[in-house]
Amino acid sequence: MCGRGIKDVRLTIRKGLFSLGVRSTARYNSNRSFILKPDAETIIREASSSAIGRLDNIDAERDRPLSDFDRQP
């Protein structure tokens, strides 16, 4: 049980680092007018709801419909 808890923490950190990187890059690009602010907000929102860092544990995603993971809906 202890090993599982450690794995879950690492997944959370990985997901958090990904979201932080996307957020800071999108804001940087928006502040320098490389992308529009609404586009930056969309990028940040999609990154925070992405499956990166969460699919190593299928139980964390059990309640999400498979259509959420479809790249070509």
PDB file of N, CA, C, O and CB in Angstrom:
ATOM      1  N   MET A   1       0.822  -1.191   0.000  1.00  0.00           N
ATOM      2  CA  MET A   1       0.000   0.000   0.000  1.00  0.00           C
ATOM      3  C   MET A   1       0.859   1.246   0.000  1.00  0.00           C
ATOM      4  O   MET A   1       0.529   2.223  -0.671  1.00  0.00           O
ATOM      5  CB  MET A   1      -0.931   0.003   1.193  1.00  0.00           C
ATOM      6  N   CYS A   2       1.941   1.231   0.729  1.00  0.00           N
ATOM      7  CA  CYS A   2       2.817   2.397   0.815  1.00  0.00           C
ATOM      8  C   CYS A   2       3.415   2.722  -0.551  1.00  0.00           C
ATOM      9  O   CYS A   2       3.500   3.890  -0.930  1.00  0.00           O
ATOM     10  CB  CYS A   2       3.935   2.157   1.842  1.00  0.00           C
ATOM     11  N   GLY A   3       3.826   1.699  -1.286  1.00  0.00           N
ATOM     12  CA  GLY A   3       4.387   1.921  -2.615  1.00  0.00           C
ATOM     13  C   GLY A   3       3.382   2.564  -3.561  1.00  0.00           C
ATOM     14  O   GLY A   3       3.760   3.382  -4.401  1.00  0.00           O
ATOM     15  N   ARG A   4       2.118   2.207  -3.438  1.00  0.00           N
ATOM     16  CA  ARG A   4       1.100   2.790  -4.304  1.00  0.00           C
ATOM     17  C   ARG A   4       0.942   4.287  -4.021  1.00  0.00           C
ATOM     18  O   ARG A   4       0.784   5.079  -4.949  1.00  0.00           O
ATOM     19  CB  ARG A   4      -0.244   2.064  -4.114  1.00  0.00           C
ATOM     20  N   GLY A   5       0.985   4.669  -2.760  1.00  0.00           N
ATOM     21  CA  GLY A   5       0.882   6.069  -2.395  1.00  0.00           C
ATOM     22  C   GLY A   5       2.011   6.896  -2.989  1.00  0.00           C
ATOM     23  O   GLY A   5       1.795   8.015  -3.453  1.00  0.00           O
ATOM     24  N   ILE A   6       3.212   6.339  -2.973  1.00  0.00           N
ATOM     25  CA  ILE A   6       4.359   7.037  -3.555  1.00  0.00           C
ATOM     26  C   ILE A   6       4.160   7.209  -5.051  1.00  0.00           C
ATOM     27  O   ILE A   6       4.446   8.280  -5.587  1.00  0.00           O
ATOM     28  CB  ILE A   6       5.669   6.272  -3.272  1.00  0.00           C
ATOM     29  N   LYS A   7       3.680   6.185  -5.736  1.00  0.00           N
ATOM     30  CA  LYS A   7       3.451   6.281  -7.173  1.00  0.00           C
ATOM     31  C   LYS A   7       2.423   7.370  -7.471  1.00  0.00           C
ATOM     32  O   LYS A   7       2.607   8.150  -8.405  1.00  0.00           O
ATOM     33  CB  LYS A   7       2.982   4.926  -7.739  1.00  0.00           C
ATOM     34  N   ASP A   8       1.350   7.434  -6.694  1.00  0.00           N
ATOM     35  CA  ASP A   8       0.316   8.441  -6.917  1.00  0.00           C
ATOM     36  C   ASP A   8       0.866   9.851  -6.761  1.00  0.00           C
ATOM     37  O   ASP A   8       0.490  10.749  -7.515  1.00  0.00           O
ATOM     38  CB  ASP A   8      -0.845   8.228  -5.956  1.00  0.00           C
ATOM     39  N   VAL A   9       1.748  10.053  -5.796  1.00  0.00           N
ATOM     40  CA  VAL A   9       2.352  11.370  -5.599  1.00  0.00           C
ATOM     41  C   VAL A   9       3.187  11.743  -6.807  1.00  0.00           C
ATOM     42  O   VAL A   9       3.127  12.887  -7.260  1.00  0.00           O
ATOM     43  CB  VAL A   9       3.213  11.394  -4.324  1.00  0.00           C
ATOM     44  N   ARG A  10       3.960  10.816  -7.341  1.00  0.00           N
ATOM     45  CA  ARG A  10       4.784  11.111  -8.518  1.00  0.00           C
ATOM     46  C   ARG A  10       3.918  11.465  -9.710  1.00  0.00           C
ATOM     47  O   ARG A  10       4.267  12.367 -10.470  1.00  0.00           O
ATOM     48  CB  ARG A  10       5.682   9.920  -8.861  1.00  0.00           C
ATOM     49  N   LEU A  11       2.802  10.784  -9.895  1.00  0.00           N
ATOM     50  CA  LEU A  11       1.911  11.103 -11.001  1.00  0.00           C
ATOM     51  C   LEU A  11       1.349  12.512 -10.857  1.00  0.00           C
ATOM     52  O   LEU A  11       1.244  13.250 -11.836  1.00  0.00           O
ATOM     53  CB  LEU A  11       0.774  10.085 -11.081  1.00  0.00           C
ATOM     54  N   THR A  12       0.991  12.874  -9.638  1.00  0.00           N
ATOM     55  CA  THR A  12       0.456  14.207  -9.386  1.00  0.00           C
ATOM     56  C   THR A  12       1.510  15.260  -9.688  1.00  0.00           C
ATOM     57  O   THR A  12       1.209  16.282 -10.304  1.00  0.00           O
ATOM     58  CB  THR A  12      -0.028  14.335  -7.933  1.00  0.00           C
ATOM     59  N   ILE A  13       2.730  15.020  -9.264  1.00  0.00           N
ATOM     60  CA  ILE A  13       3.805  15.972  -9.524  1.00  0.00           C
ATOM     61  C   ILE A  13       4.035  16.097 -11.021  1.00  0.00           C
ATOM     62  O   ILE A  13       4.173  17.208 -11.534  1.00  0.00           O
ATOM     63  CB  ILE A  13       5.103  15.541  -8.813  1.00  0.00           C
ATOM     64  N   ARG A  14       4.077  14.991 -11.720  1.00  0.00           N
ATOM     65  CA  ARG A  14       4.301  15.019 -13.163  1.00  0.00           C
ATOM     66  C   ARG A  14       3.203  15.825 -13.861  1.00  0.00           C
ATOM     67  O   ARG A  14       3.491  16.653 -14.726  1.00  0.00           O
ATOM     68  CB  ARG A  14       4.356  13.584 -13.728  1.00  0.00           C
ATOM     69  N   LYS A  15       1.964  15.584 -13.489  1.00  0.00           N
ATOM     70  CA  LYS A  15       0.840  16.322 -14.062  1.00  0.00           C
ATOM     71  C   LYS A  15       0.953  17.801 -13.722  1.00  0.00           C
ATOM     72  O   LYS A  15       0.703  18.656 -14.572  1.00  0.00           O
ATOM     73  CB  LYS A  15      -0.498  15.756 -13.554  1.00  0.00           C
ATOM     74  N   GLY A  16       1.327  18.106 -12.487  1.00  0.00           N
ATOM     75  CA  GLY A  16       1.466  19.488 -12.065  1.00  0.00           C
ATOM     76  C   GLY A  16       2.575  20.208 -12.814  1.00  0.00           C
ATOM     77  O   GLY A  16       2.418  21.368 -13.193  1.00  0.00           O
ATOM     78  N   LEU A  17       3.687  19.533 -13.027  1.00  0.00           N
ATOM     79  CA  LEU A  17       4.785  20.152 -13.755  1.00  0.00           C
ATOM     80  C   LEU A  17       4.413  20.406 -15.211  1.00  0.00           C
ATOM     81  O   LEU A  17       4.774  21.436 -15.780  1.00  0.00           O
ATOM     82  CB  LEU A  17       6.028  19.277 -13.678  1.00  0.00           C
ATOM     83  N   PHE A  18       3.694  19.467 -15.807  1.00  0.00           N
ATOM     84  CA  PHE A  18       3.244  19.662 -17.181  1.00  0.00           C
ATOM     85  C   PHE A  18       2.330  20.877 -17.272  1.00  0.00           C
ATOM     86  O   PHE A  18       2.521  21.735 -18.134  1.00  0.00           O
ATOM     87  CB  PHE A  18       2.519  18.407 -17.697  1.00  0.00           C
ATOM     88  N   SER A  19       1.350  20.955 -16.399  1.00  0.00           N
ATOM     89  CA  SER A  19       0.408  22.074 -16.418  1.00  0.00           C
ATOM     90  C   SER A  19       1.112  23.400 -16.160  1.00  0.00           C
ATOM     91  O   SER A  19       0.804  24.405 -16.801  1.00  0.00           O
ATOM     92  CB  SER A  19      -0.691  21.860 -15.382  1.00  0.00           C
ATOM     93  N   LEU A  20       2.053  23.404 -15.227  1.00  0.00           N
ATOM     94  CA  LEU A  20       2.804  24.620 -14.920  1.00  0.00           C
ATOM     95  C   LEU A  20       3.612  25.082 -16.130  1.00  0.00           C
ATOM     96  O   LEU A  20       3.639  26.273 -16.442  1.00  0.00           O
ATOM     97  CB  LEU A  20       3.735  24.386 -13.721  1.00  0.00           C
ATOM     98  N   GLY A  21       4.263  24.155 -16.804  1.00  0.00           N
ATOM     99  CA  GLY A  21       5.046  24.498 -17.989  1.00  0.00           C
ATOM    100  C   GLY A  21       4.193  25.056 -19.113  1.00  0.00           C
ATOM    101  O   GLY A  21       4.556  26.047 -19.745  1.00  0.00           O
ATOM    102  N   VAL A  22       3.064  24.421 -19.357  1.00  0.00           N
ATOM    103  CA  VAL A  22       2.157  24.900 -20.405  1.00  0.00           C
ATOM    104  C   VAL A  22       1.618  26.278 -20.053  1.00  0.00           C
ATOM    105  O   VAL A  22       1.566  27.168 -20.901  1.00  0.00           O
ATOM    106  CB  VAL A  22       0.993  23.912 -20.612  1.00  0.00           C
ATOM    107  N   ARG A  23       1.220  26.448 -18.802  1.00  0.00           N
ATOM    108  CA  ARG A  23       0.657  27.724 -18.365  1.00  0.00           C
ATOM    109  C   ARG A  23       1.673  28.864 -18.511  1.00  0.00           C
ATOM    110  O   ARG A  23       1.344  29.927 -19.038  1.00  0.00           O
ATOM    111  CB  ARG A  23       0.187  27.622 -16.910  1.00  0.00           C
ATOM    112  N   SER A  24       2.897  28.640 -18.045  1.00  0.00           N
ATOM    113  CA  SER A  24       3.894  29.711 -18.120  1.00  0.00           C
ATOM    114  C   SER A  24       4.291  30.001 -19.563  1.00  0.00           C
ATOM    115  O   SER A  24       4.521  31.159 -19.908  1.00  0.00           O
ATOM    116  CB  SER A  24       5.134  29.342 -17.303  1.00  0.00           C
ATOM    117  N   THR A  25       4.376  28.987 -20.408  1.00  0.00           N
ATOM    118  CA  THR A  25       4.718  29.208 -21.811  1.00  0.00           C
ATOM    119  C   THR A  25       3.603  29.945 -22.548  1.00  0.00           C
ATOM    120  O   THR A  25       3.868  30.852 -23.337  1.00  0.00           O
ATOM    121  CB  THR A  25       5.007  27.877 -22.498  1.00  0.00           C
ATOM    122  N   ALA A  26       2.364  29.555 -22.290  1.00  0.00           N
ATOM    123  CA  ALA A  26       1.232  30.228 -22.942  1.00  0.00           C
ATOM    124  C   ALA A  26       1.152  31.692 -22.517  1.00  0.00           C
ATOM    125  O   ALA A  26       0.907  32.566 -23.349  1.00  0.00           O
ATOM    126  CB  ALA A  26      -0.091  29.507 -22.608  1.00  0.00           C
ATOM    127  N   ARG A  27       1.354  31.961 -21.246  1.00  0.00           N
ATOM    128  CA  ARG A  27       1.329  33.349 -20.774  1.00  0.00           C
ATOM    129  C   ARG A  27       2.484  34.154 -21.354  1.00  0.00           C
ATOM    130  O   ARG A  27       2.302  35.306 -21.749  1.00  0.00           O
ATOM    131  CB  ARG A  27       1.382  33.393 -19.247  1.00  0.00           C
ATOM    132  N   TYR A  28       3.655  33.562 -21.407  1.00  0.00           N
ATOM    133  CA  TYR A  28       4.824  34.221 -21.999  1.00  0.00           C
ATOM    134  C   TYR A  28       4.536  34.609 -23.451  1.00  0.00           C
ATOM    135  O   TYR A  28       4.779  35.742 -23.865  1.00  0.00           O
ATOM    136  CB  TYR A  28       6.068  33.296 -21.924  1.00  0.00           C
ATOM    137  N   ASN A  29       4.017  33.650 -24.210  1.00  0.00           N
ATOM    138  CA  ASN A  29       3.717  33.913 -25.612  1.00  0.00           C
ATOM    139  C   ASN A  29       2.605  34.942 -25.782  1.00  0.00           C
ATOM    140  O   ASN A  29       2.642  35.747 -26.713  1.00  0.00           O
ATOM    141  CB  ASN A  29       3.332  32.627 -26.307  1.00  0.00           C
ATOM    142  N   SER A  30       1.637  34.922 -24.908  1.00  0.00           N
ATOM    143  CA  SER A  30       0.549  35.895 -24.964  1.00  0.00           C
ATOM    144  C   SER A  30       1.049  37.297 -24.607  1.00  0.00           C
ATOM    145  O   SER A  30       0.694  38.270 -25.272  1.00  0.00           O
ATOM    146  CB  SER A  30      -0.588  35.479 -24.017  1.00  0.00           C
ATOM    147  N   ASN A  31       1.865  37.400 -23.570  1.00  0.00           N
ATOM    148  CA  ASN A  31       2.396  38.700 -23.155  1.00  0.00           C
ATOM    149  C   ASN A  31       3.274  39.339 -24.226  1.00  0.00           C
ATOM    150  O   ASN A  31       3.400  40.563 -24.279  1.00  0.00           O
ATOM    151  CB  ASN A  31       3.189  38.548 -21.874  1.00  0.00           C
ATOM    152  N   ARG A  32       3.867  38.530 -25.062  1.00  0.00           N
ATOM    153  CA  ARG A  32       4.722  39.048 -26.134  1.00  0.00           C
ATOM    154  C   ARG A  32       4.007  39.096 -27.481  1.00  0.00           C
ATOM    155  O   ARG A  32       4.627  39.299 -28.525  1.00  0.00           O
ATOM    156  CB  ARG A  32       5.971  38.198 -26.255  1.00  0.00           C
ATOM    157  N   SER A  33       2.701  38.906 -27.436  1.00  0.00           N
ATOM    158  CA  SER A  33       1.828  38.995 -28.618  1.00  0.00           C
ATOM    159  C   SER A  33       2.144  37.954 -29.693  1.00  0.00           C
ATOM    160  O   SER A  33       1.874  38.175 -30.874  1.00  0.00           O
ATOM    161  CB  SER A  33       1.933  40.374 -29.221  1.00  0.00           C
ATOM    162  N   PHE A  34       2.719  36.819 -29.280  1.00  0.00           N
ATOM    163  CA  PHE A  34       2.920  35.722 -30.222  1.00  0.00           C
ATOM    164  C   PHE A  34       1.614  34.971 -30.455  1.00  0.00           C
ATOM    165  O   PHE A  34       1.373  34.440 -31.539  1.00  0.00           O
ATOM    166  CB  PHE A  34       4.003  34.760 -29.708  1.00  0.00           C
ATOM    167  N   ILE A  35       0.773  34.937 -29.415  1.00  0.00           N
ATOM    168  CA  ILE A  35      -0.556  34.340 -29.519  1.00  0.00           C
ATOM    169  C   ILE A  35      -1.543  35.276 -28.827  1.00  0.00           C
ATOM    170  O   ILE A  35      -1.159  36.097 -27.994  1.00  0.00           O
ATOM    171  CB  ILE A  35      -0.592  32.900 -28.883  1.00  0.00           C
ATOM    172  N   LEU A  36      -2.808  35.142 -29.182  1.00  0.00           N
ATOM    173  CA  LEU A  36      -3.844  35.957 -28.564  1.00  0.00           C
ATOM    174  C   LEU A  36      -4.171  35.433 -27.168  1.00  0.00           C
ATOM    175  O   LEU A  36      -4.000  34.245 -26.895  1.00  0.00           O
ATOM    176  CB  LEU A  36      -5.107  35.979 -29.439  1.00  0.00           C
ATOM    177  N   LYS A  37      -4.636  36.307 -26.294  1.00  0.00           N
ATOM    178  CA  LYS A  37      -4.967  35.922 -24.922  1.00  0.00           C
ATOM    179  C   LYS A  37      -6.034  34.820 -24.874  1.00  0.00           C
ATOM    180  O   LYS A  37      -5.888  33.883 -24.090  1.00  0.00           O
ATOM    181  CB  LYS A  37      -5.449  37.141 -24.142  1.00  0.00           C
ATOM    182  N   PRO A  38      -7.113  34.897 -25.693  1.00  0.00           N
ATOM    183  CA  PRO A  38      -8.086  33.790 -25.669  1.00  0.00           C
ATOM    184  C   PRO A  38      -7.465  32.452 -26.080  1.00  0.00           C
ATOM    185  O   PRO A  38      -7.849  31.402 -25.563  1.00  0.00           O
ATOM    186  CB  PRO A  38      -9.256  34.109 -26.592  1.00  0.00           C
ATOM    187  N   ASP A  39      -6.507  32.493 -27.008  1.00  0.00           N
ATOM    188  CA  ASP A  39      -5.833  31.252 -27.405  1.00  0.00           C
ATOM    189  C   ASP A  39      -4.990  30.711 -26.257  1.00  0.00           C
ATOM    190  O   ASP A  39      -4.953  29.501 -26.033  1.00  0.00           O
ATOM    191  CB  ASP A  39      -4.951  31.486 -28.647  1.00  0.00           C
ATOM    192  N   ALA A  40      -4.315  31.592 -25.530  1.00  0.00           N
ATOM    193  CA  ALA A  40      -3.516  31.167 -24.375  1.00  0.00           C
ATOM    194  C   ALA A  40      -4.416  30.531 -23.325  1.00  0.00           C
ATOM    195  O   ALA A  40      -4.065  29.505 -22.743  1.00  0.00           O
ATOM    196  CB  ALA A  40      -2.743  32.363 -23.768  1.00  0.00           C
ATOM    197  N   GLU A  41      -5.566  31.130 -23.083  1.00  0.00           N
ATOM    198  CA  GLU A  41      -6.499  30.579 -22.096  1.00  0.00           C
ATOM    199  C   GLU A  41      -7.011  29.207 -22.521  1.00  0.00           C
ATOM    200  O   GLU A  41      -7.180  28.320 -21.685  1.00  0.00           O
ATOM    201  CB  GLU A  41      -7.677  31.533 -21.887  1.00  0.00           C
ATOM    202  N   THR A  42      -7.257  29.032 -23.809  1.00  0.00           N
ATOM    203  CA  THR A  42      -7.693  27.732 -24.325  1.00  0.00           C
ATOM    204  C   THR A  42      -6.593  26.687 -24.149  1.00  0.00           C
ATOM    205  O   THR A  42      -6.862  25.558 -23.739  1.00  0.00           O
ATOM    206  CB  THR A  42      -8.088  27.844 -25.813  1.00  0.00           C
ATOM    207  N   ILE A  43      -5.364  27.065 -24.457  1.00  0.00           N
ATOM    208  CA  ILE A  43      -4.234  26.144 -24.310  1.00  0.00           C
ATOM    209  C   ILE A  43      -4.096  25.704 -22.855  1.00  0.00           C
ATOM    210  O   ILE A  43      -3.907  24.521 -22.571  1.00  0.00           O
ATOM    211  CB  ILE A  43      -2.924  26.806 -24.798  1.00  0.00           C
ATOM    212  N   ILE A  44      -4.191  26.658 -21.945  1.00  0.00           N
ATOM    213  CA  ILE A  44      -4.065  26.353 -20.514  1.00  0.00           C
ATOM    214  C   ILE A  44      -5.200  25.441 -20.053  1.00  0.00           C
ATOM    215  O   ILE A  44      -4.966  24.482 -19.317  1.00  0.00           O
ATOM    216  CB  ILE A  44      -4.060  27.654 -19.683  1.00  0.00           C
ATOM    217  N   ARG A  45      -6.415  25.732 -20.477  1.00  0.00           N
ATOM    218  CA  ARG A  45      -7.576  24.922 -20.083  1.00  0.00           C
ATOM    219  C   ARG A  45      -7.450  23.491 -20.615  1.00  0.00           C
ATOM    220  O   ARG A  45      -7.750  22.535 -19.901  1.00  0.00           O
ATOM    221  CB  ARG A  45      -8.883  25.565 -20.599  1.00  0.00           C
ATOM    222  N   GLU A  46      -7.008  23.347 -21.860  1.00  0.00           N
ATOM    223  CA  GLU A  46      -6.863  22.004 -22.433  1.00  0.00           C
ATOM    224  C   GLU A  46      -5.743  21.223 -21.751  1.00  0.00           C
ATOM    225  O   GLU A  46      -5.855  20.011 -21.567  1.00  0.00           O
ATOM    226  CB  GLU A  46      -6.592  22.095 -23.937  1.00  0.00           C
ATOM    227  N   ALA A  47      -4.679  21.902 -21.381  1.00  0.00           N
ATOM    228  CA  ALA A  47      -3.579  21.219 -20.697  1.00  0.00           C
ATOM    229  C   ALA A  47      -4.017  20.725 -19.321  1.00  0.00           C
ATOM    230  O   ALA A  47      -3.659  19.624 -18.903  1.00  0.00           O
ATOM    231  CB  ALA A  47      -2.367  22.152 -20.562  1.00  0.00           C
ATOM    232  N   SER A  48      -4.791  21.547 -18.628  1.00  0.00           N
ATOM    233  CA  SER A  48      -5.214  21.139 -17.287  1.00  0.00           C
ATOM    234  C   SER A  48      -6.202  19.978 -17.323  1.00  0.00           C
ATOM    235  O   SER A  48      -6.311  19.232 -16.350  1.00  0.00           O
ATOM    236  CB  SER A  48      -5.835  22.316 -16.556  1.00  0.00           C
ATOM    237  N   SER A  49      -6.915  19.818 -18.420  1.00  0.00           N
ATOM    238  CA  SER A  49      -7.855  18.697 -18.505  1.00  0.00           C
ATOM    239  C   SER A  49      -7.299  17.527 -19.312  1.00  0.00           C
ATOM    240  O   SER A  49      -8.011  16.552 -19.555  1.00  0.00           O
ATOM    241  CB  SER A  49      -9.157  19.163 -19.119  1.00  0.00           C
ATOM    242  N   SER A  50      -6.042  17.612 -19.727  1.00  0.00           N
ATOM    243  CA  SER A  50      -5.467  16.536 -20.528  1.00  0.00           C
ATOM    244  C   SER A  50      -5.201  15.294 -19.687  1.00  0.00           C
ATOM    245  O   SER A  50      -5.249  15.338 -18.458  1.00  0.00           O
ATOM    246  CB  SER A  50      -4.177  17.003 -21.190  1.00  0.00           C
ATOM    247  N   ALA A  51      -4.925  14.210 -20.356  1.00  0.00           N
ATOM    248  CA  ALA A  51      -4.690  12.939 -19.676  1.00  0.00           C
ATOM    249  C   ALA A  51      -3.225  12.742 -19.322  1.00  0.00           C
ATOM    250  O   ALA A  51      -2.880  11.713 -18.740  1.00  0.00           O
ATOM    251  CB  ALA A  51      -5.164  11.793 -20.540  1.00  0.00           C
ATOM    252  N   ILE A  52      -2.368  13.666 -19.643  1.00  0.00           N
ATOM    253  CA  ILE A  52      -0.938  13.521 -19.367  1.00  0.00           C
ATOM    254  C   ILE A  52      -0.725  13.415 -17.863  1.00  0.00           C
ATOM    255  O   ILE A  52      -1.210  14.239 -17.087  1.00  0.00           O
ATOM    256  CB  ILE A  52      -0.132  14.715 -19.953  1.00  0.00           C
ATOM    257  N   GLY A  53       0.010  12.382 -17.472  1.00  0.00           N
ATOM    258  CA  GLY A  53       0.303  12.167 -16.071  1.00  0.00           C
ATOM    259  C   GLY A  53      -0.792  11.481 -15.292  1.00  0.00           C
ATOM    260  O   GLY A  53      -0.621  11.211 -14.103  1.00  0.00           O
ATOM    261  N   ARG A  54      -1.907  11.194 -15.922  1.00  0.00           N
ATOM    262  CA  ARG A  54      -3.012  10.568 -15.202  1.00  0.00           C
ATOM    263  C   ARG A  54      -3.332   9.169 -15.699  1.00  0.00           C
ATOM    264  O   ARG A  54      -3.981   8.412 -14.978  1.00  0.00           O
ATOM    265  CB  ARG A  54      -4.234  11.423 -15.308  1.00  0.00           C
ATOM    266  N   LEU A  55      -2.917   8.800 -16.872  1.00  0.00           N
ATOM    267  CA  LEU A  55      -3.324   7.510 -17.432  1.00  0.00           C
ATOM    268  C   LEU A  55      -2.491   6.330 -16.948  1.00  0.00           C
ATOM    269  O   LEU A  55      -2.795   5.185 -17.282  1.00  0.00           O
ATOM    270  CB  LEU A  55      -3.256   7.572 -18.918  1.00  0.00           C
ATOM    271  N   ASP A  56      -1.436   6.592 -16.158  1.00  0.00           N
ATOM    272  CA  ASP A  56      -0.685   5.476 -15.590  1.00  0.00           C
ATOM    273  C   ASP A  56      -1.531   4.710 -14.584  1.00  0.00           C
ATOM    274  O   ASP A  56      -1.266   3.544 -14.291  1.00  0.00           O
ATOM    275  CB  ASP A  56       0.600   5.977 -14.925  1.00  0.00           C
ATOM    276  N   ASN A  57      -2.548   5.377 -14.060  1.00  0.00           N
ATOM    277  CA  ASN A  57      -3.458   4.749 -13.105  1.00  0.00           C
ATOM    278  C   ASN A  57      -4.873   4.845 -13.680  1.00  0.00           C
ATOM    279  O   ASN A  57      -5.513   5.891 -13.573  1.00  0.00           O
ATOM    280  CB  ASN A  57      -3.366   5.431 -11.683  1.00  0.00           C
ATOM    281  N   ILE A  58      -5.353   3.786 -14.274  1.00  0.00           N
ATOM    282  CA  ILE A  58      -6.642   3.806 -14.956  1.00  0.00           C
ATOM    283  C   ILE A  58      -7.788   4.098 -13.992  1.00  0.00           C
ATOM    284  O   ILE A  58      -8.825   4.617 -14.406  1.00  0.00           O
ATOM    285  CB  ILE A  58      -6.882   2.481 -15.658  1.00  0.00           C
ATOM    286  N   ASP A  59      -7.614   3.771 -12.711  1.00  0.00           N
ATOM    287  CA  ASP A  59      -8.672   4.054 -11.740  1.00  0.00           C
ATOM    288  C   ASP A  59      -8.952   5.555 -11.631  1.00  0.00           C
ATOM    289  O   ASP A  59     -10.079   5.952 -11.334  1.00  0.00           O
ATOM    290  CB  ASP A  59      -8.291   3.494 -10.368  1.00  0.00           C
ATOM    291  N   ALA A  60      -7.955   6.375 -11.864  1.00  0.00           N
ATOM    292  CA  ALA A  60      -8.141   7.818 -11.784  1.00  0.00           C
ATOM    293  C   ALA A  60      -9.031   8.328 -12.907  1.00  0.00           C
ATOM    294  O   ALA A  60      -9.618   9.404 -12.793  1.00  0.00           O
ATOM    295  CB  ALA A  60      -6.796   8.525 -11.825  1.00  0.00           C
ATOM    296  N   GLU A  61      -9.137   7.568 -13.989  1.00  0.00           N
ATOM    297  CA  GLU A  61      -9.910   7.996 -15.158  1.00  0.00           C
ATOM    298  C   GLU A  61     -11.131   7.129 -15.420  1.00  0.00           C
ATOM    299  O   GLU A  61     -11.780   7.266 -16.457  1.00  0.00           O
ATOM    300  CB  GLU A  61      -9.033   7.993 -16.374  1.00  0.00           C
ATOM    301  N   ARG A  62     -11.444   6.253 -14.502  1.00  0.00           N
ATOM    302  CA  ARG A  62     -12.522   5.284 -14.727  1.00  0.00           C
ATOM    303  C   ARG A  62     -13.867   5.941 -15.025  1.00  0.00           C
ATOM    304  O   ARG A  62     -14.647   5.398 -15.808  1.00  0.00           O
ATOM    305  CB  ARG A  62     -12.662   4.389 -13.521  1.00  0.00           C
ATOM    306  N   ASP A  63     -14.157   7.080 -14.432  1.00  0.00           N
ATOM    307  CA  ASP A  63     -15.461   7.719 -14.616  1.00  0.00           C
ATOM    308  C   ASP A  63     -15.547   8.595 -15.862  1.00  0.00           C
ATOM    309  O   ASP A  63     -16.637   9.046 -16.215  1.00  0.00           O
ATOM    310  CB  ASP A  63     -15.784   8.546 -13.415  1.00  0.00           C
ATOM    311  N   ARG A  64     -14.435   8.842 -16.529  1.00  0.00           N
ATOM    312  CA  ARG A  64     -14.469   9.661 -17.745  1.00  0.00           C
ATOM    313  C   ARG A  64     -14.878   8.795 -18.939  1.00  0.00           C
ATOM    314  O   ARG A  64     -14.398   7.669 -19.073  1.00  0.00           O
ATOM    315  CB  ARG A  64     -13.083  10.328 -18.004  1.00  0.00           C
ATOM    316  N   PRO A  65     -15.751   9.301 -19.799  1.00  0.00           N
ATOM    317  CA  PRO A  65     -16.120   8.523 -20.987  1.00  0.00           C
ATOM    318  C   PRO A  65     -14.950   8.429 -21.962  1.00  0.00           C
ATOM    319  O   PRO A  65     -14.113   9.329 -22.024  1.00  0.00           O
ATOM    320  CB  PRO A  65     -17.339   9.152 -21.685  1.00  0.00           C
ATOM    321  N   LEU A  66     -14.896   7.357 -22.709  1.00  0.00           N
ATOM    322  CA  LEU A  66     -13.812   7.175 -23.678  1.00  0.00           C
ATOM    323  C   LEU A  66     -13.790   8.277 -24.730  1.00  0.00           C
ATOM    324  O   LEU A  66     -12.734   8.574 -25.290  1.00  0.00           O
ATOM    325  CB  LEU A  66     -13.942   5.823 -24.358  1.00  0.00           C
ATOM    326  N   SER A  67     -14.936   8.885 -25.004  1.00  0.00           N
ATOM    327  CA  SER A  67     -14.970   9.948 -25.997  1.00  0.00           C
ATOM    328  C   SER A  67     -14.119  11.146 -25.573  1.00  0.00           C
ATOM    329  O   SER A  67     -13.702  11.927 -26.428  1.00  0.00           O
ATOM    330  CB  SER A  67     -16.405  10.387 -26.239  1.00  0.00           C
ATOM    331  N   ASP A  68     -13.853  11.309 -24.274  1.00  0.00           N
ATOM    332  CA  ASP A  68     -12.969  12.391 -23.810  1.00  0.00           C
ATOM    333  C   ASP A  68     -11.550  12.220 -24.338  1.00  0.00           C
ATOM    334  O   ASP A  68     -10.806  13.195 -24.449  1.00  0.00           O
ATOM    335  CB  ASP A  68     -12.948  12.443 -22.278  1.00  0.00           C
ATOM    336  N   PHE A  69     -11.177  11.002 -24.659  1.00  0.00           N
ATOM    337  CA  PHE A  69      -9.813  10.724 -25.116  1.00  0.00           C
ATOM    338  C   PHE A  69      -9.715  10.627 -26.638  1.00  0.00           C
ATOM    339  O   PHE A  69      -8.628  10.409 -27.173  1.00  0.00           O
ATOM    340  CB  PHE A  69      -9.313   9.435 -24.491  1.00  0.00           C
ATOM    341  N   ASP A  70     -10.814  10.784 -27.323  1.00  0.00           N
ATOM    342  CA  ASP A  70     -10.837  10.691 -28.783  1.00  0.00           C
ATOM    343  C   ASP A  70     -10.257  11.976 -29.382  1.00  0.00           C
ATOM    344  O   ASP A  70     -10.765  13.067 -29.125  1.00  0.00           O
ATOM    345  CB  ASP A  70     -12.290  10.445 -29.302  1.00  0.00           C
ATOM    346  N   ARG A  71      -9.209  11.844 -30.168  1.00  0.00           N
ATOM    347  CA  ARG A  71      -8.568  13.007 -30.773  1.00  0.00           C
ATOM    348  C   ARG A  71      -9.324  13.519 -31.994  1.00  0.00           C
ATOM    349  O   ARG A  71      -9.122  14.661 -32.406  1.00  0.00           O
ATOM    350  CB  ARG A  71      -7.149  12.669 -31.161  1.00  0.00           C
ATOM    351  N   GLN A  72     -10.171  12.714 -32.566  1.00  0.00           N
ATOM    352  CA  GLN A  72     -10.928  13.123 -33.740  1.00  0.00           C
ATOM    353  C   GLN A  72     -12.403  12.817 -33.520  1.00  0.00           C
ATOM    354  O   GLN A  72     -12.939  11.865 -34.087  1.00  0.00           O
ATOM    355  CB  GLN A  72     -10.404  12.415 -35.012  1.00  0.00           C
ATOM    356  N   PRO A  73     -13.063  13.640 -32.684  1.00  0.00           N
ATOM    357  CA  PRO A  73     -14.463  13.342 -32.353  1.00  0.00           C
ATOM    358  C   PRO A  73     -15.407  13.495 -33.532  1.00  0.00           C
ATOM    359  O   PRO A  73     -16.610  13.276 -33.393  1.00  0.00           O
ATOM    360  CB  PRO A  73     -14.923  14.235 -31.239  1.00  0.00           C
TER     361      PRO A  73
END
